[in-house]
Amino acid sequence: MTDLLGAPVVPVADDEDARMTARALAPLLEGTATVSLVYVVEKAGGAADKASVEQRELHAEKAFDAFEQTLDDVAVPATVETEIVYDTDVVEGIFGAAAEYDATAVAFVPRGGGTLLSLLTGKRTERLVTENDLPVVSLPSPES
């Protein structure tokens, strides 16, 4: 797994997701890993956005801090880079960041939910796995 997770892009949705993802990823990282943590602000494409840019940036910073604190708590010395990406499509934003960082993979913990959630989110997890040319690592959800 070292080469695959040597430079992953890791999308996070909020601070809880960030902590869960950091706990799942930590045992797989080596000290030389560089994690590119990405928070995608979904832009409405001409319509009114769901929240202000400032609110979204604050939300992203909280998620970044939670991820880094969790890695610190479990003593994983990985380098963490952070970026807020603005895109009308979350999946495209993630893979755009992956290309920018020359990522080795995209790693994430899928969030639970049924058919309704899948319909509401545009089947993002499915798209992450099927619409790319980069390895995607679906991490197991760690025990809380």
N, C-alpha and C positions, 0 to 999 in steps of 0.2 A: 504494500500500500504506500510505501514511502514515495515512489515516483508519482503515483497517481495523486497523492495529497501533498505533494511538495509545494504547490502554489495554487490552492483551490480558491475559487470565488464562492463566497458563502452569503446567500441572501438572507436577510432577517426582516421580519415584519413588525416586531415590537420587542420590548425588553424581556417579556416572558419567553417568546420564541428564541431570542438571542441566548438567554441562559440555557435553555433546553438544547439548542444546537451546539453551544460551546461544550456542554457536558458530554454530548454524544461524539463530538469530533475530537475532544482532548486526548483520549487514549490512542487515537490513530495518528496523531501528529508527532513529528520529531522536532527537535530544537531548531533545525534548519528551515522549517516550514515558514512560508510567508502566506498568511491568510488575507485575502482581499475581501473585506466585509462590505456588503452592498445593501443599501436601503433604497428601494425604488419608490419614488413619488409618482403615482399614476396621475398624469395630467388628463384633463377632460377633453382636450382637443377642440377648444373653442367654446365649450360650455363652462359653466361655473364649476370651479374645483370644490371638492367635498370639504376641504379645510384650507386655511391660509398656508402659504409657503413657510411662514415662521413657525406655525404649529407643527407642520410636517418635519421641518428641520430639527425642532426640539425633540420630537418623537424619535427621529433617527438617532440623535445624539444619545438619548437615554438607552436605546437599543445597543448602540456601539459600546457605551460604558458598561452595560450589563454583560455583554459578551466578553470584553476584556477583563472585567473583574472576576468572572467565572473562571477564565483561563488562569488568572493569577491565583485564585483560591485553590486550584488543583495543581499549581506549580508547573504549568506548561509554558516553556519559554519561547513560544512562537512569535514571530513578528506579525503584527496586525496593522493592515492599512485599511482606511475607511473611505467610503465614497457615497455620496447621495446622488442618485441617478434620477433624472426627470425624463419620463417617457409616457406615451399614451398607451403602451403595452408593457406590462410588468415583465413578461417572459423575454420580450425583445430587449428590454432594459438590462436584464440579468446577463443575457448572452452578449450584448454590446460591451458591458463591463468586462466580461470574461475575455473577449477579444482584445480589449484595451490593455488588460493586465497580462496577456499571454498565459492565461490560466491553464493548469493541468487538468482541471475538472471543476464541475459545479457540485457542491456538497450541501445538502439540506436535510432537515427532518420534516417529512410530510405532516401536515396538520390533519387531524381527523375530520370527519364530517361525512355526511351521506350524499345522496344524489342531489338534494336541494342545494347544499353548499357547493357541490361540483358545478351545478348549473350557474349559480350566482358568481362564482369565481372564474368562469370561462374555462374550467378544467385546466387550470394552470399547472398542476402537478403532472398531468398527462402530457401537456405541451412541453414541459421542461424535459421530460424523458424522451419524447418522440421528435421534437422539432429542433434538432441540433446536430452538430458534428463534433461535439466535445463529450467526453465521458461525464455521466451524471451519477453521483453517489448518493443514494437514498439512505440516510443514517437511521438507525433504530432509535425510537423515542426512549430516552433514558428514564430510569425510575426517578421520580421527584424527590 
